[in-house]
Amino acid sequence: MKKTFDFTVALLALIALSPLIFIVALLIRFKLGSPILFTQDRPGLNGRVFKMMKFRSMLDAKDKQGNLLPDEQRMTKFGAFLRSTSLDELPGLFNVLKGDMSLVGPRPLLVQYLPLYSAEQARRHNVRPGITGWAQVNGRNAISWEDKFKLDVWYVDNQSFWLDIKILLLTVKKVFVREGISADGHVTMTRFEGSDKGER
């Protein structure tokens, strides 16, 4: 039922939002250049790696050695707007159609984090990752990694159709309020360096 619901809603959303998606794509091409999409390997269900799609929100500015500059230096006002309104997440609907993601579930994080999780934290991969999730409507990037993972695992243990509906409605509210977009002193979230609690 969840997979059918995800596919149907994602397809209808893509059709309804196609004019907005087209306009955002044009603005990104004009303000940030190519490529328009940002793709990155992320772990999904059972840790299987897939290509996650988002709209690009940063410049490709590099230092003299050819290394990308820190996020804070590459983020523009337009890119910050895309993130604060979650417009950068719209291409993720294609990931939902492909079956790599759900509308609701733990956010897919970096592949490099996989060996850093405790056994309890790794349970977040027992379900498909989501465009939004329980952690996103309860603090998003403004909460600690420990709290984020606890919320992710809570969702895994308590997931239901009605909980997904609640999270989707809360997500709409959060987008308009623009809460928890970044951690203090960062444009998004600090890197996860591993947990000091529990056995790995």
C-alpha positions in Angstrom: 0.0 0.0 0.0 2.8 2.4 0.9 4.7 1.8 -2.4 1.5 2.3 -4.4 0.6 5.5 -2.5 4.1 6.8 -3.0 4.1 6.2 -6.7 0.6 7.7 -7.2 1.3 10.8 -5.2 4.7 11.4 -6.7 3.3 11.0 -10.3 0.5 13.4 -9.6 2.8 15.9 -7.9 5.2 15.9 -10.8 2.4 16.5 -13.2 0.9 19.3 -11.1 4.2 20.9 -10.3 5.8 20.6 -13.8 5.5 24.3 -14.6 7.2 25.2 -11.3 9.9 22.5 -11.9 10.5 24.0 -15.3 10.8 27.5 -14.0 13.2 26.5 -11.1 15.3 24.6 -13.6 15.6 27.7 -15.8 16.5 29.9 -12.9 19.2 27.5 -11.8 20.7 27.4 -15.3 20.7 31.2 -15.4 21.9 31.9 -11.8 24.2 28.9 -11.0 25.0 27.4 -14.4 25.2 23.8 -15.4 24.5 21.1 -14.3 21.0 21.9 -13.2 20.7 18.7 -11.2 22.9 17.5 -8.3 23.2 13.8 -8.1 25.0 11.8 -5.4 25.3 8.2 -4.3 23.2 7.6 -1.2 22.4 4.4 0.8 18.8 3.3 0.5 16.8 0.3 1.7 19.1 -2.2 3.4 22.1 0.1 2.6 21.7 -0.4 -1.2 23.3 2.6 -2.9 21.3 4.6 -5.5 21.7 8.0 -7.2 19.7 10.6 -5.4 18.6 13.6 -7.4 18.2 17.2 -6.2 18.2 20.6 -7.8 21.6 22.2 -7.6 21.9 24.9 -5.0 25.6 25.8 -4.8 28.3 27.2 -7.1 31.2 25.0 -8.2 33.8 27.5 -6.9 37.2 26.0 -6.3 40.5 27.0 -4.7 43.8 27.2 -6.6 44.4 23.5 -6.0 41.1 22.6 -7.7 39.3 21.7 -4.4 35.8 22.8 -3.9 35.5 25.7 -1.5 33.5 25.2 1.8 29.7 25.1 1.5 29.4 28.5 3.2 31.4 30.1 0.4 29.6 28.4 -2.4 26.1 29.0 -1.2 24.3 31.9 -2.8 21.1 33.7 -1.7 19.2 31.9 -4.5 20.6 28.6 -3.4 19.7 29.3 0.2 16.1 30.2 -0.9 15.9 26.8 -2.8 16.9 25.0 0.4 14.7 27.0 2.8 11.6 26.4 0.6 12.6 22.7 -0.1 12.3 23.4 -3.9 15.7 21.7 -4.3 14.0 18.4 -3.2 11.5 18.3 -6.1 13.6 16.0 -8.4 13.5 13.5 -5.5 10.0 12.7 -6.8 11.7 10.9 -9.7 13.6 8.8 -7.1 10.2 7.9 -5.6 8.8 6.8 -9.0 11.9 4.6 -9.5 11.3 3.0 -6.1 14.6 4.1 -4.6 12.9 6.4 -2.2 9.5 6.9 -0.4 7.7 10.2 0.2 8.3 9.6 3.9 11.2 7.9 5.6 14.6 8.6 7.1 16.6 11.1 4.9 19.3 9.3 2.8 22.7 10.5 4.1 26.2 10.1 2.8 27.6 6.6 1.9 30.7 7.5 4.0 28.5 7.4 7.1 27.6 3.7 6.8 30.5 2.3 8.8 30.1 4.9 11.5 26.6 3.9 12.6 25.9 1.9 15.7 23.8 -1.2 15.2 20.7 0.7 16.5 21.4 3.7 14.2 21.8 1.4 11.2 18.2 0.3 11.6 17.2 3.5 9.8 18.0 1.6 6.6 15.3 -1.1 7.3 12.9 1.1 5.3 13.2 3.1 2.2 14.6 6.7 2.7 12.2 9.5 2.3 12.0 13.0 0.8 10.8 14.0 4.2 10.7 12.2 7.5 9.9 12.2 11.3 13.3 13.9 12.0 12.6 16.6 9.4 9.4 17.7 11.1 11.0 17.5 14.5 14.0 19.8 14.1 15.5 18.9 10.7 19.1 20.1 10.7 18.8 22.1 13.9 18.9 19.0 16.1 21.9 16.8 17.0 22.8 13.6 15.1 22.0 11.5 18.1 18.4 13.0 18.3 18.0 12.7 14.5 18.9 9.0 14.5 16.6 8.3 17.4 13.7 9.9 15.5 14.6 7.9 12.4 14.6 4.6 14.3 11.3 5.6 16.1 9.8 6.0 12.6 11.0 2.6 11.5 9.3 1.0 14.6 6.1 3.0 14.4 5.5 3.6 10.6 1.9 3.6 9.4 -0.1 5.1 6.6 -1.7 7.7 9.0 1.7 8.6 10.4 3.0 9.3 6.9 0.0 11.5 6.2 0.7 13.4 9.4 4.4 13.9 8.5 3.5 15.1 5.0 1.0 17.7 6.4 3.6 18.8 9.0 6.2 19.1 6.2 4.0 21.5 4.3 3.7 23.6 7.5 7.5 23.5 8.1 8.2 24.6 4.5 6.1 27.7 5.0 7.6 28.4 8.5 11.2 27.5 7.3 12.3 26.0 10.5 15.5 23.9 11.2 17.0 24.5 7.8 20.6 24.5 9.1 22.7 23.8 12.2 24.2 26.7 14.1 27.1 28.1 12.1 26.5 25.9 9.1 24.5 26.2 5.9 23.1 22.7 6.3 24.4 20.2 9.0 27.7 19.4 10.5 29.4 16.1 9.3 28.6 13.0 11.2 31.8 11.7 12.8 30.5 8.6 14.5 28.6 8.0 17.7 30.3 7.7 21.1 27.3 5.8 22.5 26.6 2.1 22.1 28.6 -0.5 20.2 29.1 -0.4 16.5 
